[in-house]
């Protein structure tokens, strides 16, 4: 995976080429912009965040699908999921973490 970033005030631009030759280009809003509803329900909101146990959002593709990466040692596994699947994984993962926290507080 080849990745290039550039920044301008208020956003970070990401573009590159995946190992399969597919290109990507997307922008990440500045954290200072706050979380709007449009950002919360978008694939860019998942980049850099754990989506499911050990799987992290890495790249947004042209069709709004998301490349997830899971690393162990020096090796990484990538998979592509739709935005709907990524959001469902994130909701389930968040719920599991909340249930665990509730159990620990008892």
Secondary structure, 3 states (H helix, E strand, C coil): CEEEEEEECCEEEEEEECCCCCEEEEEEECHHHCCCHHHHCCHHHHECCEEECCEEEEEECCCCCEEEEEEECCEEEEEEECHHHHHHHHHHHHHHHHHHHHHHHC
